[in-house]
Amino acid sequence: MGDQRLLRVAQPVTEFGTPHLTALLQDMRDTMAHLDGAGLAAPQIGVDLRVVIFGGVANPRYPDAPDVADTVLINPELLPLSSEEEEGWEGCLSVPGLRGWVPRWKHLRYAGFDEGGQRFERVVEGFHARVVQHECDHLDGLLYPMRVRDFSRFGFIQELFGEDQPENDDLT
Ligand code: NI
C-alpha cells in the first residue's frame, strides 16, 4: 500500500495464449502459493493488466474456508444481482498485518475470459463473491481499506483478534 502501481486502472488483456500471459500466470500462482493466499491480482506484482487468480486447494491456514474453484479471470465484468450487502473481514497481501470489516455485494454475476481466451460466467454469493470483488477492485486501483466504513473495525490483526484470527479473511 502506497506503491502507485496499486492505484492504476489496469489495462485489458488483448492477446490470449501467449508466452507472456502464461509466464505472468505462473508468476502469480507461485506468489499466491508462497504466501498462502486465496487470491492475487496482477497489479499486486506490479503488472498493469486486468488479470486475477483465486481459489484452488484448501488453504492450510484457513481449513474451514469454503471451497472456491481454482480460477483465472481476465478482463472481468461484475454485476450485483441484488442490492443486498454482506460485511466480513478482509486482509490483503498488499496491506500486510491488518484486517478490516468490509461491505460487499452478497449476490453477484461475473464474467470474463480464461487464459485461453474462452469466455465464461458464474453466479456466486458469500465468500466466493467477496473474493472476486476484492481481487477485481485491485484492477481499478482500489484497496479494501478504501471500502471500510467502520474504522473501529480496521486495525492490526494482533490488536483486533489476539490469537483468535478470524476464518475466511485471507484474500490477498
Ligand atoms: Ni488484496
Backbone and ligand atoms as CSV (ligand in chain L), in Angstrom:
chain,resi,resn,atom,element,x,y,z
A,1,MET,N,N,0.854,-1.183,0.000
A,1,MET,CA,C,0.000,0.000,0.000
A,1,MET,C,C,0.889,1.231,0.000
A,2,GLY,N,N,0.601,2.151,-0.887
A,2,GLY,CA,C,1.451,3.317,-1.067
A,2,GLY,C,C,2.214,3.278,-2.379
A,3,ASP,N,N,2.377,2.077,-2.928
A,3,ASP,CA,C,3.000,1.929,-4.251
A,3,ASP,C,C,1.991,2.422,-5.290
A,4,GLN,N,N,2.413,3.360,-6.114
A,4,GLN,CA,C,1.483,3.972,-7.072
A,4,GLN,C,C,0.920,2.967,-8.087
A,5,ARG,N,N,1.640,1.868,-8.290
A,5,ARG,CA,C,1.167,0.879,-9.267
A,5,ARG,C,C,-0.113,0.189,-8.810
A,6,LEU,N,N,-0.390,0.259,-7.497
A,6,LEU,CA,C,-1.628,-0.330,-6.984
A,6,LEU,C,C,-2.833,0.576,-7.200
A,7,LEU,N,N,-2.589,1.805,-7.616
A,7,LEU,CA,C,-3.670,2.785,-7.748
A,7,LEU,C,C,-4.105,3.001,-9.201
A,8,ARG,N,N,-3.449,2.279,-10.119
A,8,ARG,CA,C,-3.800,2.451,-11.523
A,8,ARG,C,C,-5.077,1.677,-11.878
A,9,VAL,N,N,-5.762,2.154,-12.923
A,9,VAL,CA,C,-6.799,1.343,-13.559
A,9,VAL,C,C,-6.075,0.489,-14.594
A,10,ALA,N,N,-6.072,-0.832,-14.378
A,10,ALA,CA,C,-5.244,-1.722,-15.197
A,10,ALA,C,C,-5.795,-1.858,-16.616
A,11,GLN,N,N,-4.918,-2.260,-17.527
A,11,GLN,CA,C,-5.244,-2.356,-18.947
A,11,GLN,C,C,-5.826,-3.729,-19.294
A,12,PRO,N,N,-6.795,-3.778,-20.220
A,12,PRO,CA,C,-7.323,-5.081,-20.640
A,12,PRO,C,C,-6.260,-5.913,-21.355
A,13,VAL,N,N,-6.386,-7.237,-21.208
A,13,VAL,CA,C,-5.573,-8.163,-21.994
A,13,VAL,C,C,-6.177,-8.229,-23.395
A,14,THR,N,N,-5.326,-8.141,-24.413
A,14,THR,CA,C,-5.824,-8.170,-25.797
A,14,THR,C,C,-5.395,-9.432,-26.541
A,15,GLU,N,N,-4.393,-10.148,-26.027
A,15,GLU,CA,C,-3.947,-11.382,-26.678
A,15,GLU,C,C,-3.911,-12.505,-25.670
A,16,PHE,N,N,-4.516,-13.637,-26.037
A,16,PHE,CA,C,-4.569,-14.798,-25.137
A,16,PHE,C,C,-3.664,-15.902,-25.668
A,17,GLY,N,N,-3.297,-16.798,-24.752
A,17,GLY,CA,C,-2.485,-17.943,-25.153
A,17,GLY,C,C,-1.060,-17.582,-25.519
A,18,THR,N,N,-0.589,-16.451,-25.071
A,18,THR,CA,C,0.772,-16.028,-25.408
A,18,THR,C,C,1.745,-16.476,-24.314
A,19,PRO,N,N,3.023,-16.634,-24.666
A,19,PRO,CA,C,4.034,-16.967,-23.648
A,19,PRO,C,C,4.071,-15.922,-22.527
A,20,HIS,N,N,3.838,-14.675,-22.886
A,20,HIS,CA,C,3.843,-13.607,-21.877
A,20,HIS,C,C,2.753,-13.814,-20.842
A,21,LEU,N,N,1.551,-14.162,-21.312
A,21,LEU,CA,C,0.433,-14.381,-20.385
A,21,LEU,C,C,0.669,-15.639,-19.547
A,22,THR,N,N,1.181,-16.691,-20.179
A,22,THR,CA,C,1.486,-17.929,-19.450
A,22,THR,C,C,2.497,-17.659,-18.338
A,23,ALA,N,N,3.527,-16.893,-18.650
A,23,ALA,CA,C,4.567,-16.582,-17.660
A,23,ALA,C,C,4.005,-15.725,-16.529
A,24,LEU,N,N,3.145,-14.768,-16.871
A,24,LEU,CA,C,2.524,-13.929,-15.834
A,24,LEU,C,C,1.698,-14.786,-14.875
A,25,LEU,N,N,0.889,-15.704,-15.437
A,25,LEU,CA,C,0.036,-16.533,-14.582
A,25,LEU,C,C,0.865,-17.460,-13.700
A,26,GLN,N,N,1.973,-17.971,-14.236
A,26,GLN,CA,C,2.828,-18.821,-13.405
A,26,GLN,C,C,3.422,-18.012,-12.264
A,27,ASP,N,N,3.853,-16.819,-12.562
A,27,ASP,CA,C,4.415,-15.929,-11.536
A,27,ASP,C,C,3.361,-15.636,-10.460
A,28,MET,N,N,2.127,-15.391,-10.906
A,28,MET,CA,C,1.049,-15.099,-9.949
A,28,MET,C,C,0.722,-16.325,-9.098
A,29,ARG,N,N,0.665,-17.517,-9.729
A,29,ARG,CA,C,0.382,-18.742,-8.961
A,29,ARG,C,C,1.477,-19.011,-7.939
A,30,ASP,N,N,2.719,-18.834,-8.359
A,30,ASP,CA,C,3.852,-19.059,-7.444
A,30,ASP,C,C,3.776,-18.102,-6.260
A,31,THR,N,N,3.463,-16.846,-6.551
A,31,THR,CA,C,3.389,-15.830,-5.488
A,31,THR,C,C,2.255,-16.145,-4.528
A,32,MET,N,N,1.099,-16.506,-5.067
A,32,MET,CA,C,-0.060,-16.813,-4.223
A,32,MET,C,C,0.210,-18.040,-3.356
A,33,ALA,N,N,0.814,-19.069,-3.941
A,33,ALA,CA,C,1.100,-20.294,-3.181
A,33,ALA,C,C,2.136,-20.019,-2.087
A,34,HIS,N,N,3.144,-19.281,-2.442
A,34,HIS,CA,C,4.220,-18.988,-1.487
A,34,HIS,C,C,3.690,-18.246,-0.265
A,35,LEU,N,N,2.697,-17.404,-0.480
A,35,LEU,CA,C,2.176,-16.567,0.605
A,35,LEU,C,C,0.886,-17.132,1.194
A,36,ASP,N,N,0.514,-18.366,0.785
A,36,ASP,CA,C,-0.721,-18.991,1.285
A,36,ASP,C,C,-1.934,-18.104,1.052
A,37,GLY,N,N,-1.985,-17.445,-0.087
A,37,GLY,CA,C,-3.096,-16.546,-0.361
A,37,GLY,C,C,-4.284,-17.273,-0.937
A,38,ALA,N,N,-5.424,-16.604,-0.922
A,38,ALA,CA,C,-6.640,-17.128,-1.535
A,38,ALA,C,C,-6.899,-16.471,-2.885
A,39,GLY,N,N,-6.094,-15.460,-3.224
A,39,GLY,CA,C,-6.267,-14.784,-4.490
A,39,GLY,C,C,-5.139,-13.791,-4.717
A,40,LEU,N,N,-5.004,-13.370,-5.976
A,40,LEU,CA,C,-3.963,-12.386,-6.297
A,40,LEU,C,C,-4.362,-11.672,-7.585
A,41,ALA,N,N,-4.046,-10.402,-7.666
A,41,ALA,CA,C,-4.291,-9.617,-8.876
A,41,ALA,C,C,-2.948,-9.156,-9.442
A,42,ALA,N,N,-2.874,-9.079,-10.774
A,42,ALA,CA,C,-1.617,-8.731,-11.434
A,42,ALA,C,C,-0.991,-7.426,-10.920
A,43,PRO,N,N,-1.790,-6.390,-10.633
A,43,PRO,CA,C,-1.161,-5.147,-10.131
A,43,PRO,C,C,-0.396,-5.345,-8.828
A,44,GLN,N,N,-0.725,-6.412,-8.077
A,44,GLN,CA,C,-0.018,-6.653,-6.817
A,44,GLN,C,C,1.420,-7.109,-7.036
A,45,ILE,N,N,1.736,-7.578,-8.241
A,45,ILE,CA,C,3.134,-7.863,-8.554
A,45,ILE,C,C,3.651,-6.862,-9.593
A,46,GLY,N,N,2.979,-5.719,-9.671
A,46,GLY,CA,C,3.475,-4.608,-10.481
A,46,GLY,C,C,3.117,-4.671,-11.950
A,47,VAL,N,N,2.205,-5.580,-12.321
A,47,VAL,CA,C,1.847,-5.767,-13.732
A,47,VAL,C,C,0.497,-5.106,-14.015
A,48,ASP,N,N,0.490,-4.223,-14.994
A,48,ASP,CA,C,-0.661,-3.362,-15.277
A,48,ASP,C,C,-1.645,-4.036,-16.248
A,49,LEU,N,N,-2.179,-5.183,-15.848
A,49,LEU,CA,C,-3.131,-5.920,-16.692
A,49,LEU,C,C,-4.303,-6.410,-15.853
A,50,ARG,N,N,-5.462,-6.559,-16.547
A,50,ARG,CA,C,-6.685,-6.962,-15.848
A,50,ARG,C,C,-6.744,-8.488,-15.749
A,51,VAL,N,N,-5.928,-9.008,-14.847
A,51,VAL,CA,C,-5.807,-10.453,-14.620
A,51,VAL,C,C,-5.856,-10.708,-13.123
A,52,VAL,N,N,-6.759,-11.624,-12.704
A,52,VAL,CA,C,-6.773,-12.061,-11.306
A,52,VAL,C,C,-6.829,-13.587,-11.277
A,53,ILE,N,N,-6.330,-14.142,-10.179
A,53,ILE,CA,C,-6.486,-15.571,-9.908
A,53,ILE,C,C,-7.022,-15.707,-8.487
A,54,PHE,N,N,-7.749,-16.780,-8.245
A,54,PHE,CA,C,-8.232,-17.030,-6.886
A,54,PHE,C,C,-8.685,-18.482,-6.768
A,55,GLY,N,N,-8.872,-18.909,-5.521
A,55,GLY,CA,C,-9.385,-20.243,-5.241
A,55,GLY,C,C,-8.304,-21.295,-5.298
A,56,GLY,N,N,-8.743,-22.530,-5.514
A,56,GLY,CA,C,-7.811,-23.633,-5.585
A,56,GLY,C,C,-7.837,-24.481,-4.344
A,57,VAL,N,N,-6.727,-25.120,-4.070
A,57,VAL,CA,C,-6.670,-26.074,-2.957
A,57,VAL,C,C,-6.933,-25.352,-1.645
A,58,ALA,N,N,-7.450,-26.121,-0.694
A,58,ALA,CA,C,-7.777,-25.562,0.621
A,58,ALA,C,C,-6.540,-24.915,1.226
A,59,ASN,N,N,-6.760,-23.766,1.820
A,59,ASN,CA,C,-5.672,-23.026,2.446
A,59,ASN,C,C,-5.401,-23.607,3.832
A,60,PRO,N,N,-4.173,-24.106,4.076
A,60,PRO,CA,C,-3.898,-24.730,5.379
A,60,PRO,C,C,-4.086,-23.782,6.556
A,61,ARG,N,N,-3.979,-22.492,6.300
A,61,ARG,CA,C,-4.166,-21.528,7.395
A,61,ARG,C,C,-5.642,-21.316,7.716
A,62,TYR,N,N,-6.513,-21.639,6.748
A,62,TYR,CA,C,-7.955,-21.394,6.933
A,62,TYR,C,C,-8.740,-22.621,6.475
A,63,PRO,N,N,-8.585,-23.737,7.197
A,63,PRO,CA,C,-9.174,-25.001,6.726
A,63,PRO,C,C,-10.686,-24.978,6.636
A,64,ASP,N,N,-11.332,-24.055,7.320
A,64,ASP,CA,C,-12.789,-24.021,7.297
A,64,ASP,C,C,-13.352,-23.063,6.250
A,65,ALA,N,N,-12.473,-22.405,5.502
A,65,ALA,CA,C,-12.963,-21.505,4.454
A,65,ALA,C,C,-13.669,-22.322,3.376
A,66,PRO,N,N,-14.786,-21.808,2.842
A,66,PRO,CA,C,-15.495,-22.557,1.800
A,66,PRO,C,C,-14.624,-22.723,0.553
A,67,ASP,N,N,-14.825,-23.820,-0.144
A,67,ASP,CA,C,-14.071,-24.056,-1.371
A,67,ASP,C,C,-14.481,-23.066,-2.454
A,68,VAL,N,N,-13.511,-22.542,-3.142
A,68,VAL,CA,C,-13.753,-21.713,-4.313
A,68,VAL,C,C,-12.928,-22.325,-5.437
A,69,ALA,N,N,-13.565,-22.550,-6.589
A,69,ALA,CA,C,-12.874,-23.196,-7.704
A,69,ALA,C,C,-11.618,-22.412,-8.094
A,70,ASP,N,N,-10.582,-23.149,-8.460
A,70,ASP,CA,C,-9.334,-22.550,-8.923
A,70,ASP,C,C,-9.624,-21.805,-10.232
A,71,THR,N,N,-9.446,-20.503,-10.227
A,71,THR,CA,C,-9.952,-19.679,-11.330
A,71,THR,C,C,-8.917,-18.682,-11.830
A,72,VAL,N,N,-8.807,-18.602,-13.159
A,72,VAL,CA,C,-8.112,-17.493,-13.816
A,72,VAL,C,C,-9.201,-16.628,-14.439
A,73,LEU,N,N,-9.221,-15.356,-14.091
A,73,LEU,CA,C,-10.270,-14.461,-14.576
A,73,LEU,C,C,-9.599,-13.226,-15.183
A,74,ILE,N,N,-9.855,-13.047,-16.479
A,74,ILE,CA,C,-9.198,-11.980,-17.241
A,74,ILE,C,C,-10.263,-11.039,-17.804
A,75,ASN,N,N,-9.991,-9.767,-17.783
A,75,ASN,CA,C,-10.936,-8.729,-18.238
A,75,ASN,C,C,-12.321,-8.927,-17.614
A,76,PRO,N,N,-12.392,-9.019,-16.295
A,76,PRO,CA,C,-13.663,-9.356,-15.652
A,76,PRO,C,C,-14.708,-8.252,-15.717
A,77,GLU,N,N,-15.973,-8.698,-15.704
A,77,GLU,CA,C,-17.115,-7.792,-15.551
A,77,GLU,C,C,-17.920,-8.319,-14.375
A,78,LEU,N,N,-18.293,-7.433,-13.469
A,78,LEU,CA,C,-19.062,-7.817,-12.286
A,78,LEU,C,C,-20.413,-7.121,-12.312
A,79,LEU,N,N,-21.435,-7.895,-11.946
A,79,LEU,CA,C,-22.777,-7.333,-11.881
A,79,LEU,C,C,-23.458,-7.808,-10.604
A,80,PRO,N,N,-23.760,-6.911,-9.663
A,80,PRO,CA,C,-24.502,-7.346,-8.474
A,80,PRO,C,C,-25.913,-7.756,-8.870
A,81,LEU,N,N,-26.430,-8.839,-8.238
A,81,LEU,CA,C,-27.753,-9.357,-8.591
A,81,LEU,C,C,-28.836,-8.881,-7.644
A,82,SER,N,N,-28.436,-8.189,-6.588
A,82,SER,CA,C,-29.409,-7.546,-5.709
A,82,SER,C,C,-28.674,-6.429,-4.995
A,83,SER,N,N,-29.427,-5.618,-4.259
A,83,SER,CA,C,-28.783,-4.527,-3.533
A,83,SER,C,C,-28.274,-4.990,-2.166
A,84,GLU,N,N,-28.435,-6.280,-1.880
A,84,GLU,CA,C,-28.069,-6.793,-0.560
A,84,GLU,C,C,-26.551,-6.828,-0.382
A,85,GLU,N,N,-26.108,-6.326,0.759
A,85,GLU,CA,C,-24.688,-6.356,1.089
A,85,GLU,C,C,-24.455,-7.304,2.255
A,86,GLU,N,N,-23.188,-7.733,2.365
A,86,GLU,CA,C,-22.782,-8.589,3.461
A,86,GLU,C,C,-21.431,-8.055,3.927
A,87,GLU,N,N,-21.235,-7.989,5.237
A,87,GLU,CA,C,-19.957,-7.496,5.740
A,87,GLU,C,C,-19.112,-8.658,6.242
A,88,GLY,N,N,-17.801,-8.533,6.081
A,88,GLY,CA,C,-16.909,-9.588,6.541
A,88,GLY,C,C,-15.484,-9.063,6.643
A,89,TRP,N,N,-14.645,-9.837,7.345
A,89,TRP,CA,C,-13.241,-9.445,7.500
A,89,TRP,C,C,-12.467,-9.709,6.226
A,90,GLU,N,N,-11.593,-8.778,5.888
A,90,GLU,CA,C,-10.700,-8.978,4.757
A,90,GLU,C,C,-9.282,-8.608,5.139
A,91,GLY,N,N,-8.367,-9.292,4.477
A,91,GLY,CA,C,-6.957,-8.948,4.547
A,91,GLY,C,C,-6.415,-8.901,3.138
A,92,CYS,N,N,-5.192,-8.425,2.990
A,92,CYS,CA,C,-4.628,-8.254,1.646
A,92,CYS,C,C,-3.115,-8.335,1.725
A,93,LEU,N,N,-2.517,-9.062,0.795
A,93,LEU,CA,C,-1.053,-9.159,0.762
A,93,LEU,C,C,-0.397,-7.803,0.571
A,94,SER,N,N,-1.119,-6.878,-0.018
A,94,SER,CA,C,-0.569,-5.538,-0.247
A,94,SER,C,C,-0.759,-4.627,0.960
A,95,VAL,N,N,-1.440,-5.147,1.988
A,95,VAL,CA,C,-1.703,-4.377,3.211
A,95,VAL,C,C,-1.387,-5.300,4.404
A,96,PRO,N,N,-0.140,-5.733,4.531
A,96,PRO,CA,C,0.180,-6.802,5.479
A,96,PRO,C,C,-0.076,-6.415,6.933
A,97,GLY,N,N,-0.503,-7.432,7.708
A,97,GLY,CA,C,-0.643,-7.268,9.153
A,97,GLY,C,C,-1.940,-6.656,9.613
A,98,LEU,N,N,-2.803,-6.261,8.673
A,98,LEU,CA,C,-4.040,-5.555,9.004
A,98,LEU,C,C,-5.261,-6.350,8.546
A,99,ARG,N,N,-6.384,-6.056,9.171
A,99,ARG,CA,C,-7.665,-6.599,8.753
A,99,ARG,C,C,-8.700,-5.484,8.845
A,100,GLY,N,N,-9.712,-5.594,7.988
A,100,GLY,CA,C,-10.791,-4.617,8.035
A,100,GLY,C,C,-12.131,-5.282,7.779
A,101,TRP,N,N,-13.176,-4.630,8.246
A,101,TRP,CA,C,-14.554,-5.121,8.128
A,101,TRP,C,C,-15.159,-4.435,6.924
A,102,VAL,N,N,-15.439,-5.214,5.861
A,102,VAL,CA,C,-15.706,-4.632,4.544
A,102,VAL,C,C,-17.074,-5.069,4.015
A,103,PRO,N,N,-17.897,-4.124,3.603
A,103,PRO,CA,C,-19.160,-4.483,2.953
A,103,PRO,C,C,-18.934,-4.847,1.487
A,104,ARG,N,N,-19.605,-5.903,1.042
A,104,ARG,CA,C,-19.547,-6.324,-0.374
A,104,ARG,C,C,-20.937,-6.715,-0.816
A,105,TRP,N,N,-21.166,-6.721,-2.146
A,105,TRP,CA,C,-22.408,-7.277,-2.681
A,105,TRP,C,C,-22.475,-8.747,-2.307
A,106,LYS,N,N,-23.671,-9.186,-1.891
A,106,LYS,CA,C,-23.804,-10.583,-1.476
A,106,LYS,C,C,-23.980,-11.519,-2.667
A,107,HIS,N,N,-24.778,-11.088,-3.645
A,107,HIS,CA,C,-25.083,-11.918,-4.822
A,107,HIS,C,C,-24.492,-11.243,-6.057
A,108,LEU,N,N,-23.841,-12.028,-6.858
A,108,LEU,CA,C,-23.060,-11.449,-7.937
A,108,LEU,C,C,-23.044,-12.368,-9.150
A,109,ARG,N,N,-23.108,-11.755,-10.335
A,109,ARG,CA,C,-22.751,-12.487,-11.556
A,109,ARG,C,C,-21.433,-11.905,-12.057
A,110,TYR,N,N,-20.502,-12.787,-12.393
A,110,TYR,CA,C,-19.289,-12.256,-13.018
A,110,TYR,C,C,-18.993,-13.021,-14.291
A,111,ALA,N,N,-18.327,-12.332,-15.195
A,111,ALA,CA,C,-17.957,-12.908,-16.482
A,111,ALA,C,C,-16.563,-12.441,-16.830
A,112,GLY,N,N,-15.923,-13.186,-17.710
A,112,GLY,CA,C,-14.583,-12.816,-18.154
A,112,GLY,C,C,-14.025,-13.940,-19.003
A,113,PHE,N,N,-12.713,-13.970,-19.122
A,113,PHE,CA,C,-12.046,-14.918,-20.008
A,113,PHE,C,C,-11.012,-15.720,-19.225
A,114,ASP,N,N,-10.868,-16.995,-19.631
A,114,ASP,CA,C,-9.793,-17.792,-19.049
A,114,ASP,C,C,-8.506,-17.529,-19.831
A,115,GLU,N,N,-7.435,-18.248,-19.467
A,115,GLU,CA,C,-6.139,-17.909,-20.073
A,115,GLU,C,C,-6.079,-18.225,-21.555
A,116,GLY,N,N,-6.980,-19.123,-22.037
A,116,GLY,CA,C,-7.021,-19.431,-23.456
A,116,GLY,C,C,-7.943,-18.520,-24.250
A,117,GLY,N,N,-8.591,-17.578,-23.561
A,117,GLY,CA,C,-9.482,-16.647,-24.245
A,117,GLY,C,C,-10.917,-17.122,-24.316
A,118,GLN,N,N,-11.233,-18.198,-23.584
A,118,GLN,CA,C,-12.614,-18.706,-23.542
A,118,GLN,C,C,-13.421,-17.890,-22.543
A,119,ARG,N,N,-14.563,-17.368,-23.004
A,119,ARG,CA,C,-15.403,-16.581,-22.106
A,119,ARG,C,C,-16.217,-17.509,-21.200
A,120,PHE,N,N,-16.390,-17.109,-19.958
A,120,PHE,CA,C,-17.246,-17.870,-19.045
A,120,PHE,C,C,-17.926,-16.906,-18.091
A,121,GLU,N,N,-18.980,-17.396,-17.446
A,121,GLU,CA,C,-19.632,-16.582,-16.422
A,121,GLU,C,C,-20.152,-17.453,-15.304
A,122,ARG,N,N,-20.272,-16.864,-14.123
A,122,ARG,CA,C,-20.732,-17.594,-12.939
A,122,ARG,C,C,-21.633,-16.689,-12.118
A,123,VAL,N,N,-22.567,-17.335,-11.416
A,123,VAL,CA,C,-23.384,-16.656,-10.420
A,123,VAL,C,C,-22.942,-17.176,-9.058
A,124,VAL,N,N,-22.539,-16.277,-8.175
A,124,VAL,CA,C,-21.951,-16.691,-6.901
A,124,VAL,C,C,-22.507,-15.830,-5.775
A,125,GLU,N,N,-22.219,-16.272,-4.547
A,125,GLU,CA,C,-22.623,-15.485,-3.380
A,125,GLU,C,C,-21.609,-15.707,-2.263
A,126,GLY,N,N,-21.775,-14.940,-1.198
A,126,GLY,CA,C,-20.995,-15.147,0.015
A,126,GLY,C,C,-19.499,-14.983,-0.194
A,127,PHE,N,N,-18.742,-15.964,0.315
A,127,PHE,CA,C,-17.281,-15.865,0.311
A,127,PHE,C,C,-16.719,-15.766,-1.111
A,128,HIS,N,N,-17.260,-16.581,-2.019
A,128,HIS,CA,C,-16.800,-16.545,-3.413
A,128,HIS,C,C,-17.012,-15.140,-4.002
A,129,ALA,N,N,-18.185,-14.583,-3.770
A,129,ALA,CA,C,-18.480,-13.240,-4.271
A,129,ALA,C,C,-17.527,-12.211,-3.661
A,130,ARG,N,N,-17.219,-12.382,-2.388
A,130,ARG,CA,C,-16.305,-11.449,-1.705
A,130,ARG,C,C,-14.908,-11.498,-2.312
A,131,VAL,N,N,-14.406,-12.714,-2.546
A,131,VAL,CA,C,-13.060,-12.859,-3.112
A,131,VAL,C,C,-12.987,-12.175,-4.481
A,132,VAL,N,N,-13.980,-12.431,-5.317
A,132,VAL,CA,C,-13.977,-11.843,-6.659
A,132,VAL,C,C,-13.992,-10.316,-6.571
A,133,GLN,N,N,-14.818,-9.775,-5.707
A,133,GLN,CA,C,-14.902,-8.317,-5.604
A,133,GLN,C,C,-13.593,-7.718,-5.088
A,134,HIS,N,N,-12.985,-8.389,-4.108
A,134,HIS,CA,C,-11.704,-7.902,-3.577
A,134,HIS,C,C,-10.637,-7.889,-4.673
A,135,GLU,N,N,-10.529,-9.014,-5.403
A,135,GLU,CA,C,-9.470,-9.108,-6.416
A,135,GLU,C,C,-9.727,-8.137,-7.567
A,136,CYS,N,N,-10.979,-8.031,-8.016
A,136,CYS,CA,C,-11.266,-7.149,-9.149
A,136,CYS,C,C,-11.124,-5.681,-8.762
A,137,ASP,N,N,-11.322,-5.353,-7.497
A,137,ASP,CA,C,-11.039,-3.986,-7.039
A,137,ASP,C,C,-9.583,-3.607,-7.309
A,138,HIS,N,N,-8.678,-4.573,-7.174
A,138,HIS,CA,C,-7.261,-4.289,-7.439
A,138,HIS,C,C,-7.047,-3.795,-8.877
A,139,LEU,N,N,-7.920,-4.226,-9.789
A,139,LEU,CA,C,-7.771,-3.830,-11.196
A,139,LEU,C,C,-8.237,-2.401,-11.439
A,140,ASP,N,N,-8.959,-1.862,-10.477
A,140,ASP,CA,C,-9.430,-0.479,-10.590
A,140,ASP,C,C,-8.746,0.441,-9.588
A,141,GLY,N,N,-7.628,-0.019,-9.068
A,141,GLY,CA,C,-6.851,0.833,-8.173
A,141,GLY,C,C,-7.431,0.967,-6.778
A,142,LEU,N,N,-8.274,0.006,-6.373
A,142,LEU,CA,C,-8.925,0.083,-5.062
A,142,LEU,C,C,-8.383,-0.988,-4.131
A,143,LEU,N,N,-7.997,-0.572,-2.937
A,143,LEU,CA,C,-7.600,-1.498,-1.876
A,143,LEU,C,C,-8.718,-1.532,-0.845
A,144,TYR,N,N,-8.866,-2.681,-0.143
A,144,TYR,CA,C,-10.036,-2.833,0.727
A,144,TYR,C,C,-10.185,-1.728,1.776
A,145,PRO,N,N,-9.065,-1.130,2.303
A,145,PRO,CA,C,-9.288,-0.048,3.281
A,145,PRO,C,C,-10.135,1.098,2.733
A,146,MET,N,N,-10.126,1.260,1.393
A,146,MET,CA,C,-10.947,2.319,0.791
A,146,MET,C,C,-12.442,1.990,0.878
A,147,ARG,N,N,-12.765,0.713,1.181
A,147,ARG,CA,C,-14.165,0.277,1.293
A,147,ARG,C,C,-14.651,0.238,2.739
A,148,VAL,N,N,-13.727,0.359,3.687
A,148,VAL,CA,C,-14.102,0.257,5.099
A,148,VAL,C,C,-14.980,1.441,5.486
A,149,ARG,N,N,-16.081,1.152,6.183
A,149,ARG,CA,C,-16.957,2.222,6.677
A,149,ARG,C,C,-16.773,2.426,8.171
A,150,ASP,N,N,-16.598,1.326,8.901
A,150,ASP,CA,C,-16.482,1.390,10.355
A,150,ASP,C,C,-15.011,1.218,10.737
A,151,PHE,N,N,-14.336,2.334,10.961
A,151,PHE,CA,C,-12.886,2.276,11.217
A,151,PHE,C,C,-12.551,1.792,12.623
A,152,SER,N,N,-13.585,1.524,13.454
A,152,SER,CA,C,-13.299,0.835,14.715
A,152,SER,C,C,-13.037,-0.647,14.443
A,153,ARG,N,N,-13.323,-1.088,13.224
A,153,ARG,CA,C,-13.079,-2.485,12.849
A,153,ARG,C,C,-12.051,-2.539,11.717
A,154,PHE,N,N,-11.012,-1.745,11.831
A,154,PHE,CA,C,-9.873,-1.761,10.905
A,154,PHE,C,C,-8.627,-1.609,11.750
A,155,GLY,N,N,-7.716,-2.578,11.683
A,155,GLY,CA,C,-6.527,-2.460,12.529
A,155,GLY,C,C,-5.599,-3.641,12.395
A,156,PHE,N,N,-4.634,-3.657,13.306
A,156,PHE,CA,C,-3.648,-4.726,13.308
A,156,PHE,C,C,-4.289,-6.027,13.806
A,157,ILE,N,N,-3.916,-7.124,13.173
A,157,ILE,CA,C,-4.501,-8.427,13.493
A,157,ILE,C,C,-4.375,-8.725,14.981
A,158,GLN,N,N,-3.184,-8.512,15.521
A,158,GLN,CA,C,-2.968,-8.838,16.932
A,158,GLN,C,C,-3.876,-8.026,17.852
A,159,GLU,N,N,-4.089,-6.765,17.511
A,159,GLU,CA,C,-4.926,-5.905,18.350
A,159,GLU,C,C,-6.406,-6.267,18.220
A,160,LEU,N,N,-6.815,-6.606,17.004
A,160,LEU,CA,C,-8.230,-6.912,16.779
A,160,LEU,C,C,-8.619,-8.268,17.342
A,161,PHE,N,N,-7.715,-9.257,17.194
A,161,PHE,CA,C,-8.127,-10.644,17.444
A,161,PHE,C,C,-7.266,-11.369,18.464
A,162,GLY,N,N,-6.145,-10.816,18.862
A,162,GLY,CA,C,-5.241,-11.588,19.710
A,162,GLY,C,C,-4.806,-12.842,18.973
A,163,GLU,N,N,-4.975,-13.975,19.608
A,163,GLU,CA,C,-4.577,-15.244,18.991
A,163,GLU,C,C,-5.697,-15.821,18.125
A,164,ASP,N,N,-6.890,-15.233,18.211
A,164,ASP,CA,C,-8.048,-15.826,17.545
A,164,ASP,C,C,-8.323,-15.150,16.211
A,165,GLN,N,N,-7.494,-15.443,15.227
A,165,GLN,CA,C,-7.713,-14.845,13.920
A,165,GLN,C,C,-9.001,-15.384,13.310
A,166,PRO,N,N,-9.745,-14.525,12.640
A,166,PRO,CA,C,-10.991,-14.984,12.028
A,166,PRO,C,C,-10.697,-15.881,10.831
A,167,GLU,N,N,-11.652,-16.720,10.506
A,167,GLU,CA,C,-11.530,-17.525,9.300
A,167,GLU,C,C,-12.023,-16.718,8.101
A,168,ASN,N,N,-11.675,-17.211,6.926
A,168,ASN,CA,C,-12.179,-16.622,5.679
A,168,ASN,C,C,-11.722,-15.191,5.443
A,169,ASP,N,N,-10.641,-14.779,6.076
A,169,ASP,CA,C,-10.281,-13.372,5.960
A,169,ASP,C,C,-9.053,-13.164,5.091
A,170,ASP,N,N,-8.564,-14.257,4.489
A,170,ASP,CA,C,-7.258,-14.198,3.857
A,170,ASP,C,C,-7.425,-14.051,2.350
A,171,LEU,N,N,-7.514,-12.828,1.880
A,171,LEU,CA,C,-7.928,-12.641,0.496
A,171,LEU,C,C,-6.820,-12.190,-0.421
A,172,THR,N,N,-5.842,-11.540,0.104
A,172,THR,CA,C,-4.734,-11.009,-0.665
A,172,THR,C,C,-5.206,-10.001,-1.691
L,1,NI,NI,NI,-5.779,-7.754,-1.998
